[in-house]
Amino acid sequence: MSRLRQDSFDAPDRDVALLRLLQLFDSQFPVGAFAQSGGLETYAAIGGALPELQQILHAQLDLGWGRSELAAAYLAWQAAGSTGMAGAVAALARTLDAVKVVPSAREMSIGLGRRTLGLVGRLYPDVLFDVARPHHALVIGVVGWRLGVEDRDLLIAFAQSLAMGTLTAAMRCMPVSPTQAQGLLVEAHPRIIRAVARAIEDPEASLFTCTPALDIRSWQQAHLHTRLFQS
């Protein structure tokens, strides 16, 4: 751990860092993630159920947020310890703007990031930082570093929380039970581990998405007659 990190944040030991990590991704952490479905609600409206949910989760992990969000969070975590953090994070924000082709997904990412940064800043004032477009993954990366969380721990927890976001949304709008959702999560664990390893090994190569069907469904969701979720 660098001297900058020790002097600035009192070098929290692993137990304290773990507690902070658990708090950051707790389902009761009030940042509004529960109001998003990432287009899942559109699939539900056309009859999607457990088989479709499994395919969606796999696509997200293999070619969606399992690449872009994890890579961006890792690059932001790396940048947080450098003197050029502000410029690096701003450049990452511009890249995420381009990657997130659906406007609602782009604004949702920034909204989640802004609320996360605001709440974490109230709890841990020393972690605050400035960025014009605080995408959620970037906030997670910088905040994770400043809270003393190690990179792999942070990405594993982040990936699990994103997966649970999909599964929780599905339980509200699809014929999927909590037990079935947990079964899909267990099945997805190897994919989560591979996604995290991939992001750490070569984050630049992972900073993209290729999920056109999900993008189309996300765009269509804004035009549903009735909706449970904002996006």
Secondary structure as a PSIPRED ss2 file (coil, helix, strand):
# PSIPRED VFORMAT (PSIPRED V4.0)

   1 M C   1.000  0.000  0.000
   2 S C   1.000  0.000  0.000
   3 R H   0.000  1.000  0.000
   4 L H   0.000  1.000  0.000
   5 R H   0.000  1.000  0.000
   6 Q H   0.000  1.000  0.000
   7 D H   0.000  1.000  0.000
   8 S H   0.000  1.000  0.000
   9 F H   0.000  1.000  0.000
  10 D C   1.000  0.000  0.000
  11 A C   1.000  0.000  0.000
  12 P C   1.000  0.000  0.000
  13 D C   1.000  0.000  0.000
  14 R H   0.000  1.000  0.000
  15 D H   0.000  1.000  0.000
  16 V H   0.000  1.000  0.000
  17 A H   0.000  1.000  0.000
  18 L H   0.000  1.000  0.000
  19 L H   0.000  1.000  0.000
  20 R H   0.000  1.000  0.000
  21 L H   0.000  1.000  0.000
  22 L H   0.000  1.000  0.000
  23 Q H   0.000  1.000  0.000
  24 L H   0.000  1.000  0.000
  25 F C   1.000  0.000  0.000
  26 D C   1.000  0.000  0.000
  27 S C   1.000  0.000  0.000
  28 Q C   1.000  0.000  0.000
  29 F C   1.000  0.000  0.000
  30 P C   1.000  0.000  0.000
  31 V C   1.000  0.000  0.000
  32 G C   1.000  0.000  0.000
  33 A H   0.000  1.000  0.000
  34 F H   0.000  1.000  0.000
  35 A H   0.000  1.000  0.000
  36 Q C   1.000  0.000  0.000
  37 S C   1.000  0.000  0.000
  38 G C   1.000  0.000  0.000
  39 G C   1.000  0.000  0.000
  40 L H   0.000  1.000  0.000
  41 E H   0.000  1.000  0.000
  42 T H   0.000  1.000  0.000
  43 Y H   0.000  1.000  0.000
  44 A H   0.000  1.000  0.000
  45 A H   0.000  1.000  0.000
  46 I C   1.000  0.000  0.000
  47 G C   1.000  0.000  0.000
  48 G C   1.000  0.000  0.000
  49 A C   1.000  0.000  0.000
  50 L H   0.000  1.000  0.000
  51 P H   0.000  1.000  0.000
  52 E H   0.000  1.000  0.000
  53 L H   0.000  1.000  0.000
  54 Q H   0.000  1.000  0.000
  55 Q H   0.000  1.000  0.000
  56 I H   0.000  1.000  0.000
  57 L H   0.000  1.000  0.000
  58 H H   0.000  1.000  0.000
  59 A H   0.000  1.000  0.000
  60 Q H   0.000  1.000  0.000
  61 L H   0.000  1.000  0.000
  62 D H   0.000  1.000  0.000
  63 L H   0.000  1.000  0.000
  64 G C   1.000  0.000  0.000
  65 W C   1.000  0.000  0.000
  66 G C   1.000  0.000  0.000
  67 R C   1.000  0.000  0.000
  68 S H   0.000  1.000  0.000
  69 E H   0.000  1.000  0.000
  70 L H   0.000  1.000  0.000
  71 A H   0.000  1.000  0.000
  72 A H   0.000  1.000  0.000
  73 A H   0.000  1.000  0.000
  74 Y H   0.000  1.000  0.000
  75 L H   0.000  1.000  0.000
  76 A H   0.000  1.000  0.000
  77 W H   0.000  1.000  0.000
  78 Q H   0.000  1.000  0.000
  79 A H   0.000  1.000  0.000
  80 A C   1.000  0.000  0.000
  81 G C   1.000  0.000  0.000
  82 S C   1.000  0.000  0.000
  83 T C   1.000  0.000  0.000
  84 G C   1.000  0.000  0.000
  85 M H   0.000  1.000  0.000
  86 A H   0.000  1.000  0.000
  87 G H   0.000  1.000  0.000
  88 A H   0.000  1.000  0.000
  89 V H   0.000  1.000  0.000
  90 A H   0.000  1.000  0.000
  91 A H   0.000  1.000  0.000
  92 L H   0.000  1.000  0.000
  93 A H   0.000  1.000  0.000
  94 R H   0.000  1.000  0.000
  95 T H   0.000  1.000  0.000
  96 L H   0.000  1.000  0.000
  97 D H   0.000  1.000  0.000
  98 A H   0.000  1.000  0.000
  99 V H   0.000  1.000  0.000
 100 K C   1.000  0.000  0.000
 101 V C   1.000  0.000  0.000
 102 V C   1.000  0.000  0.000
 103 P H   0.000  1.000  0.000
 104 S H   0.000  1.000  0.000
 105 A H   0.000  1.000  0.000
 106 R H   0.000  1.000  0.000
 107 E H   0.000  1.000  0.000
 108 M H   0.000  1.000  0.000
 109 S H   0.000  1.000  0.000
 110 I H   0.000  1.000  0.000
 111 G H   0.000  1.000  0.000
 112 L H   0.000  1.000  0.000
 113 G H   0.000  1.000  0.000
 114 R H   0.000  1.000  0.000
 115 R H   0.000  1.000  0.000
 116 T H   0.000  1.000  0.000
 117 L H   0.000  1.000  0.000
 118 G H   0.000  1.000  0.000
 119 L H   0.000  1.000  0.000
 120 V H   0.000  1.000  0.000
 121 G H   0.000  1.000  0.000
 122 R H   0.000  1.000  0.000
 123 L H   0.000  1.000  0.000
 124 Y C   1.000  0.000  0.000
 125 P H   0.000  1.000  0.000
 126 D H   0.000  1.000  0.000
 127 V H   0.000  1.000  0.000
 128 L C   1.000  0.000  0.000
 129 F C   1.000  0.000  0.000
 130 D C   1.000  0.000  0.000
 131 V C   1.000  0.000  0.000
 132 A C   1.000  0.000  0.000
 133 R C   1.000  0.000  0.000
 134 P C   1.000  0.000  0.000
 135 H C   1.000  0.000  0.000
 136 H H   0.000  1.000  0.000
 137 A H   0.000  1.000  0.000
 138 L H   0.000  1.000  0.000
 139 V H   0.000  1.000  0.000
 140 I H   0.000  1.000  0.000
 141 G H   0.000  1.000  0.000
 142 V H   0.000  1.000  0.000
 143 V H   0.000  1.000  0.000
 144 G H   0.000  1.000  0.000
 145 W H   0.000  1.000  0.000
 146 R H   0.000  1.000  0.000
 147 L C   1.000  0.000  0.000
 148 G C   1.000  0.000  0.000
 149 V C   1.000  0.000  0.000
 150 E C   1.000  0.000  0.000
 151 D H   0.000  1.000  0.000
 152 R H   0.000  1.000  0.000
 153 D H   0.000  1.000  0.000
 154 L H   0.000  1.000  0.000
 155 L H   0.000  1.000  0.000
 156 I H   0.000  1.000  0.000
 157 A H   0.000  1.000  0.000
 158 F H   0.000  1.000  0.000
 159 A H   0.000  1.000  0.000
 160 Q H   0.000  1.000  0.000
 161 S H   0.000  1.000  0.000
 162 L H   0.000  1.000  0.000
 163 A H   0.000  1.000  0.000
 164 M H   0.000  1.000  0.000
 165 G H   0.000  1.000  0.000
 166 T H   0.000  1.000  0.000
 167 L H   0.000  1.000  0.000
 168 T H   0.000  1.000  0.000
 169 A H   0.000  1.000  0.000
 170 A H   0.000  1.000  0.000
 171 M H   0.000  1.000  0.000
 172 R H   0.000  1.000  0.000
 173 C H   0.000  1.000  0.000
 174 M C   1.000  0.000  0.000
 175 P C   1.000  0.000  0.000
 176 V C   1.000  0.000  0.000
 177 S C   1.000  0.000  0.000
 178 P H   0.000  1.000  0.000
 179 T H   0.000  1.000  0.000
 180 Q H   0.000  1.000  0.000
 181 A H   0.000  1.000  0.000
 182 Q H   0.000  1.000  0.000
 183 G H   0.000  1.000  0.000
 184 L H   0.000  1.000  0.000
 185 L H   0.000  1.000  0.000
 186 V H   0.000  1.000  0.000
 187 E H   0.000  1.000  0.000
 188 A H   0.000  1.000  0.000
 189 H H   0.000  1.000  0.000
 190 P H   0.000  1.000  0.000
 191 R H   0.000  1.000  0.000
 192 I H   0.000  1.000  0.000
 193 I H   0.000  1.000  0.000
 194 R H   0.000  1.000  0.000
 195 A H   0.000  1.000  0.000
 196 V H   0.000  1.000  0.000
 197 A H   0.000  1.000  0.000
 198 R H   0.000  1.000  0.000
 199 A H   0.000  1.000  0.000
 200 I H   0.000  1.000  0.000
 201 E H   0.000  1.000  0.000
 202 D C   1.000  0.000  0.000
 203 P H   0.000  1.000  0.000
 204 E H   0.000  1.000  0.000
 205 A H   0.000  1.000  0.000
 206 S H   0.000  1.000  0.000
 207 L C   1.000  0.000  0.000
 208 F C   1.000  0.000  0.000
 209 T C   1.000  0.000  0.000
 210 C C   1.000  0.000  0.000
 211 T C   1.000  0.000  0.000
 212 P H   0.000  1.000  0.000
 213 A H   0.000  1.000  0.000
 214 L H   0.000  1.000  0.000
 215 D H   0.000  1.000  0.000
 216 I H   0.000  1.000  0.000
 217 R H   0.000  1.000  0.000
 218 S H   0.000  1.000  0.000
 219 W H   0.000  1.000  0.000
 220 Q H   0.000  1.000  0.000
 221 Q H   0.000  1.000  0.000
 222 A C   1.000  0.000  0.000
 223 H C   1.000  0.000  0.000
 224 L C   1.000  0.000  0.000
 225 H C   1.000  0.000  0.000
 226 T C   1.000  0.000  0.000
 227 R C   1.000  0.000  0.000
 228 L C   1.000  0.000  0.000
 229 F C   1.000  0.000  0.000
 230 Q C   1.000  0.000  0.000
 231 S C   1.000  0.000  0.000
